[in-house]
Amino acid sequence: MKLERNSLLILAALAAVFPLLVTDQYLLHIGIMVLFYAVLASSLNLIVGYVGEFSLGHTAFLGLGAYTAAILSTRYGLPMWATVPLAGLLSAGLGSLIGAITLRLQGPYFVIITLAFAEVLRIIANNWVGVTNGPMGIAGIAQPDILASASTLFAKRFYFYIALAIAGVALYLAYRFVYSNTGRAAVTVRENRYVAQSVGIQPFAYAMRAFVLGAFLAGLAGGFYAHYISFVGADVFRFSFMATMIIMVLIGGKGTLLGPLVGALLVTLMEEYLREAQELRMSIFGLIVMLVVLFLPKGLMGFLTLRRERRGDQGDAPGCTPHVQAQGGAA
Amino acid sequence: MSQVQSFPAPLLSVHGLEKTFGGLKAVQAMNFEVKPGEIFGLIGPNGAGKTTCFNLITGFYTPSAGRVMFQGEDITGRKPYAIAQKGLVRSFQKTNVLKSLTVFENILAGHYLAARQSLLDTFFPRAHVRLAEQAARDSAAQIVETMGLAKRLNTPAHVLSCGELRLLEVGVALAAKPTLLMLDEPAAGLNSQEALAFGETLKQLRRTQVQSIVIVEHNMGLVMGICDRLVVMNFGQKLAEGTPTQVQGNPQVVEAYLGKARA
């Protein structure tokens, strides 16, 4: 708990000085994308790591957030300070709606229905031309006034700090959630529904809280994305966003706060580095995911905690039942 | 409702409880009462319907017929978590703990009800939340001590031995601060020495932490040693009821159960 909090604070401090030391706009852009993905991966992690169900429809919340910000900004002229929080709130609303249906399901049923929701939204975005401008997407999303006459370097730095602020909010909320009685209840439900009920926890209610919080954070990220890229199309619902998020959460380690951040950093850098090998990129990612799932089932953070535990262990007693879990087979 | 009783009202009473699975009558015509301060045993051969009874009382199954009253309130067919919130908490026959969490974390998780908080307090905790958290942590440490698991405080549950797991399960149930604790074969996997110590622990719990205990158990030494009264089940029905001495002397019981066990 302390270790995780201190690591988060150190990361935040490092991120805060990064734009002051860097003048390369390309590096700043990568930094912004790392922060954007950090929010997104953290929000997915709340569902995968704390509800314990695998959502393939998380882009629904990202996309709804992006479209909300885009429409509020271009139609109603609302400033970014209003559109991004509203994007989060609307996504949270959609989250409670989708959650009310999907959280009654488990395993593959949950996966398929969440995927279906994201697909439905993508089709709506593509076809409801009156609202979403169809396949053309919404372009020319307003930039904050402060950027009107500023240099592009200033604009990049500005967006970096906005992204950092959103990441800060996201991790604060996630941290509070995870280390509260509410988060403990969600973990209890994830680990064992019977135990949860027998100590008075209503499983559905706690899965719902984690799910809606995840939707809210993804909506914030979507709202930010709309303003930063200044264009939103039905592409935001596409599966490759989903794949990227999943890879980040799996590589970093689900069920930890630091994992998704580490995952976001590694995967964003890898994506940029492998940009030349465009065709190979997804294949390489596929291989990496397979290797991670096989050899580091708890991700990098899980691997590190396991090693720490092993070092200070007092000799394992044989378990009660043969425990089938390939824990860190590579260790 | 307005019945005036001169003797203490039962904590738990079960009236005509019945459960059928298809054509199979798993439990029928079960009647018994658990009084405050009592350790109450539910015994019988395998498949007699003891665990089904537990599941019916604690809401994990819905009864086909009959009523379950807890502290004068009808809880028949309520959801398990709602029944637990009323103060009736159970453990499971098949070990159910939070495997990837440590012993301490398991028992802390059991304190859910005591540390319950509003959504606002989750994200912006006020002082009283920290106090409640601290109280839950202190109580969790206390329970770990009571259950004799202090040496295993920070050990993940999945590496515990069988006996330790059973103790942990009881600890998690205790953490929910029950009025009535229902234990399903808590001594399975304990050796006779450990079972004896466990029995002493239960007797102490009854005086200090919970009002009454209902226990399903195959370890006759333990059951006869700690129970005030017993119900013997066979083929889903009540075969006998009484003190351990009365039950042991009942020829039907001896034939159905104890006789075979001694042979």
Interface residues (C-beta under 8 A of the other chain):
Chain A: Y172 L173 R176 F177 S180 N181 T182 G183 R184 A185 V187 T188 E191 N192 Y194 V195 A196 Q197 S198 V199 G200 I201 Q202 P203 R209 E309 Q314 D316 A317 P318 G319 C320 T321 H323 Q325
Chain B: T58 F60 K79 P80 Y81 A82 A84 Q85 V89 R90 S91 F92 T95 N96 V97 L98 K99 S100 L101 E105 L108 A109 G110 H111 Y112 L113 A115 R116 Q117 L119 D121 T122 F123 F124 P125 V129 A132 E133 A136 T155 P156 H158 V159 L160 S161 C162 E164 L165 V172 A173 A175 A176 G189
